[in-house]
């Protein structure tokens, strides 16, 4: 039996959505999901105050009864507790998978930097709310069961990481930022103006010296500006890759949508 702890280091989840995910997961009899009660707490934007979110994450990660920690959703907030959490993880966390994306990139990046556990960019329980979200949830459950068919198809012999662009840009220059020399870096973004995508890549690309290349996932739900930016998301990515001599490797099948594929940090065969 694969026992999976679910907590919410950023924004809250709902009991109704948890019930939908639990019902769907019955199709994987080898997986047992445990939603921490903290998932359903709320204080302002967050799933409870920082101290509560930190405590729940540590309970899930340090409990030897669990094989994996699956983050319930993104939003914003994991950066506020990430350093404290990583400093207090024990040896039990080292054997676990940690799964999520978007704002959870702060935790995934910090864990990868410290070589704690196995960070994985993967769909989260909150994706049950999307059109086709059952397929996204199934992709992660399949992965936990050992099925690798949900992997991002371009993965090769290079170690790889996947981040939301905003999250990656905010990680750069902080104690959570992993060394990425020799890695393929995949990025995606949602609900940002193209000028903001340009601004974020201006910053992030300056911190990616020595990477094996960059792949661009989906940049979706772009708001309309009062004037056209004049370049597409791909043209922006190619521009900043050119400025810093980063190989632009093309597209990646990741994004804030139900088609989001799985990217284990490091080598896919590890």
C-alpha positions as CSV (number, residue, x, y, z in Angstrom):
1,X,0.0,0.0,0.0
2,X,1.3,3.5,-1.0
3,X,0.2,5.9,1.7
4,X,0.0,9.6,0.6
5,X,-0.3,12.5,3.0
6,X,-1.9,15.7,1.5
7,X,-1.4,19.1,3.0
8,X,-1.8,22.7,1.8
9,X,1.3,24.9,2.3
10,X,-0.3,27.8,0.5
11,X,-4.0,28.4,-0.2
12,X,-6.9,26.3,1.2
13,X,-8.7,23.3,-0.2
14,X,-12.3,22.3,0.4
15,X,-13.7,19.1,1.9
16,X,-16.0,18.8,-1.1
17,X,-13.1,18.7,-3.5
18,X,-11.2,16.3,-1.2
19,X,-14.2,14.0,-1.3
20,X,-14.2,14.0,-5.1
21,X,-10.5,13.2,-5.2
22,X,-10.8,10.5,-2.6
23,X,-13.7,8.9,-4.6
24,X,-11.7,9.0,-7.8
25,X,-8.7,7.5,-6.0
26,X,-10.7,4.4,-5.2
27,X,-9.8,3.3,-8.7
28,X,-6.2,2.8,-7.4
29,X,-6.5,0.3,-4.7
30,X,-2.8,0.3,-4.0
31,X,-3.0,4.0,-3.0
32,X,-4.4,5.4,0.3
33,X,-4.9,9.2,0.5
34,X,-4.9,11.1,3.8
35,X,-6.0,14.7,3.8
36,X,-4.5,16.6,6.7
37,X,-7.3,18.7,8.4
38,X,-5.1,21.8,7.9
39,X,-6.0,21.7,4.2
40,X,-9.5,23.0,5.1
41,X,-8.4,25.9,7.3
42,X,-8.6,29.5,6.2
43,X,-7.0,32.7,7.4
44,X,-7.0,35.5,4.8
45,X,-5.5,34.2,1.6
46,X,-3.9,31.2,3.3
47,X,-4.8,27.7,4.5
48,X,-4.3,28.8,8.1
49,X,-1.5,30.9,9.6
50,X,2.1,30.2,8.7
51,X,2.7,28.3,11.9
52,X,-0.2,25.9,11.2
53,X,0.8,25.3,7.6
54,X,4.4,24.7,8.6
55,X,3.3,22.3,11.3
56,X,1.1,20.3,9.0
57,X,3.8,20.0,6.3
58,X,6.3,18.8,8.9
59,X,3.8,16.2,10.3
60,X,3.3,14.8,6.8
61,X,6.9,14.9,5.7
62,X,8.4,13.5,8.9
63,X,5.8,10.8,9.5
64,X,7.4,7.4,8.6
65,X,3.9,6.0,7.9
66,X,3.7,8.0,4.6
67,X,5.4,7.3,1.4
68,X,4.7,10.6,-0.3
69,X,3.5,14.1,0.3
70,X,1.1,15.5,-2.2
71,X,0.4,19.2,-2.1
72,X,-3.3,20.0,-2.3
73,X,-3.0,23.2,-4.4
74,X,-0.9,26.2,-5.2
75,X,-2.1,29.8,-4.9
76,X,0.5,31.6,-2.9
77,X,2.3,31.1,0.5
78,X,4.6,28.1,0.5
79,X,7.6,30.5,0.2
80,X,6.7,31.9,3.7
81,X,7.4,28.6,5.4
82,X,9.7,26.8,3.0
83,X,13.1,27.6,4.6
84,X,11.8,26.7,8.1
85,X,10.2,23.5,6.9
86,X,13.4,22.3,5.1
87,X,15.5,23.0,8.1
88,X,13.3,20.8,10.3
89,X,12.8,17.8,8.0
90,X,14.2,14.6,9.4
91,X,15.5,11.4,7.8
92,X,11.9,10.2,7.2
93,X,11.4,13.0,4.6
94,X,14.4,11.8,2.6
95,X,12.6,8.7,1.3
96,X,9.5,10.5,0.2
97,X,8.2,11.9,-3.1
98,X,6.9,15.5,-2.9
99,X,4.4,16.3,-5.6
100,X,3.0,19.6,-6.9
101,X,3.6,22.6,-9.1
102,X,2.9,26.3,-9.4
103,X,3.6,27.9,-6.0
104,X,4.8,24.6,-4.7
105,X,7.9,25.2,-6.8
106,X,9.4,27.0,-3.8
107,X,9.3,23.8,-1.8
108,X,10.3,21.6,-4.7
109,X,13.2,23.8,-5.5
110,X,14.4,24.0,-1.9
111,X,14.1,20.3,-1.4
112,X,16.0,19.7,-4.6
113,X,18.7,22.1,-3.5
114,X,19.1,20.2,-0.3
115,X,18.8,16.8,-1.9
116,X,15.9,15.9,0.4
117,X,13.4,13.3,-1.0
118,X,12.2,13.2,-4.6
119,X,10.6,16.4,-5.8
120,X,8.1,16.0,-8.7
121,X,6.3,18.5,-10.8
122,X,2.9,16.9,-11.0
123,X,-0.9,17.6,-11.1
124,X,-2.4,18.4,-7.6
125,X,-5.8,17.6,-6.0
126,X,-7.0,21.1,-6.9
127,X,-6.9,20.2,-10.5
128,X,-10.1,18.2,-9.9
129,X,-11.8,21.6,-10.5
130,X,-10.6,21.9,-14.1
131,X,-12.4,20.7,-17.2
132,X,-10.8,17.3,-17.7
133,X,-9.3,17.5,-14.2
134,X,-10.0,13.8,-13.5
135,X,-7.4,12.9,-16.1
136,X,-4.9,15.2,-14.4
137,X,-5.5,13.6,-11.0
138,X,-5.3,10.1,-12.6
139,X,-1.9,11.0,-14.1
140,X,-0.4,11.6,-10.6
141,X,-2.1,8.5,-9.2
142,X,-0.7,6.5,-12.0
143,X,2.7,7.9,-11.4
144,X,2.5,7.0,-7.7
145,X,1.5,3.5,-8.7
146,X,4.6,3.2,-10.9
147,X,3.1,4.0,-14.3
148,X,5.5,6.3,-16.2
149,X,3.2,7.1,-19.1
150,X,2.4,10.5,-17.8
151,X,6.0,11.8,-18.1
152,X,6.7,14.9,-20.1
153,X,7.7,13.4,-23.5
154,X,10.9,15.4,-24.1
155,X,12.7,14.1,-21.0
156,X,16.1,12.7,-22.0
157,X,19.5,12.0,-20.4
158,X,19.7,15.5,-18.9
159,X,18.6,16.2,-15.4
160,X,15.4,18.4,-15.6
161,X,13.4,20.7,-13.5
162,X,10.0,22.3,-14.1
163,X,8.8,25.6,-12.6
164,X,6.1,28.2,-13.0
165,X,8.0,31.2,-14.3
166,X,6.9,33.6,-11.6
167,X,8.0,31.1,-8.9
168,X,11.3,30.5,-10.6
169,X,12.0,34.2,-10.9
170,X,11.2,34.7,-7.2
171,X,13.4,31.8,-6.3
172,X,16.5,33.3,-8.0
173,X,19.0,34.7,-5.6
174,X,17.3,33.2,-2.5
175,X,18.5,30.3,-0.3
176,X,15.9,28.0,-1.9
177,X,17.3,28.3,-5.4
178,X,19.0,25.0,-6.5
179,X,22.0,24.9,-8.7
180,X,20.8,24.1,-12.2
181,X,24.0,23.8,-14.3
182,X,23.7,21.1,-16.8
183,X,19.9,20.9,-16.3
184,X,17.1,21.4,-18.8
185,X,14.8,24.0,-17.3
186,X,11.1,23.9,-18.2
187,X,8.9,26.9,-17.4
188,X,5.2,27.7,-17.8
189,X,3.0,30.6,-16.8
190,X,-0.6,31.6,-16.4
191,X,-2.6,34.9,-16.1
192,X,0.4,37.2,-16.7
193,X,0.6,40.0,-19.3
194,X,3.3,39.4,-21.9
195,X,5.2,42.4,-20.7
196,X,5.3,40.6,-17.3
197,X,6.5,37.4,-18.9
198,X,9.3,39.4,-20.5
199,X,10.2,41.0,-17.2
200,X,10.3,37.7,-15.4
201,X,12.5,36.1,-18.1
202,X,14.8,39.1,-18.0
203,X,15.4,38.3,-14.3
204,X,15.3,34.5,-14.3
205,X,17.4,34.0,-17.4
206,X,20.3,35.9,-15.8
207,X,20.4,33.2,-13.1
208,X,20.5,30.2,-15.5
209,X,24.1,30.3,-16.6
210,X,25.4,26.8,-17.5
211,X,22.0,25.2,-18.0
212,X,21.6,22.6,-20.8
213,X,18.7,24.5,-22.2
214,X,15.3,25.9,-21.7
215,X,11.9,24.6,-22.7
216,X,8.7,26.7,-22.8
217,X,5.5,25.2,-21.5
218,X,2.1,26.7,-22.0
219,X,1.7,30.4,-21.3
220,X,-2.1,30.6,-20.8
221,X,-4.9,33.0,-19.9
222,X,-2.8,36.0,-21.0
223,X,-4.7,39.2,-20.1
224,X,-5.3,41.9,-22.7
225,X,-3.1,44.9,-22.3
226,X,-4.0,48.5,-23.5
227,X,-1.5,47.9,-26.4
228,X,0.0,44.8,-28.0
229,X,3.3,43.7,-26.6
230,X,4.7,42.9,-30.0
231,X,6.2,39.5,-29.3
232,X,4.8,36.1,-28.5
233,X,5.8,34.2,-25.4
234,X,8.0,32.0,-27.5
235,X,9.7,35.0,-29.1
236,X,10.3,36.4,-25.6
237,X,11.8,33.1,-24.4
238,X,14.0,32.9,-27.5
239,X,15.2,36.5,-27.0
240,X,16.3,36.1,-23.4
241,X,17.9,32.7,-24.2
242,X,19.8,34.5,-26.9
243,X,21.0,37.2,-24.5
244,X,22.5,34.7,-22.1
245,X,23.6,32.0,-24.6
246,X,21.0,29.5,-23.2
247,X,20.0,26.8,-25.8
248,X,16.3,27.2,-26.6
249,X,15.0,23.6,-26.9
250,X,11.4,24.2,-27.9
251,X,8.1,23.4,-26.2
252,X,7.3,21.5,-23.0
253,X,4.0,19.7,-22.3
254,X,3.4,21.5,-18.9
255,X,1.1,24.2,-17.8
256,X,-1.7,25.3,-15.6
257,X,-4.2,23.0,-17.2
258,X,-5.5,19.4,-17.1
259,X,-2.9,18.3,-19.7
260,X,0.0,19.2,-17.4
261,X,2.6,16.4,-17.6
262,X,4.9,15.0,-14.9
263,X,8.5,16.1,-14.5
264,X,10.6,14.5,-11.8
265,X,13.4,16.8,-10.7
266,X,16.7,15.4,-11.7
267,X,16.8,12.4,-14.0
268,X,13.5,10.7,-15.0
269,X,15.1,7.3,-14.6
270,X,16.4,8.1,-11.0
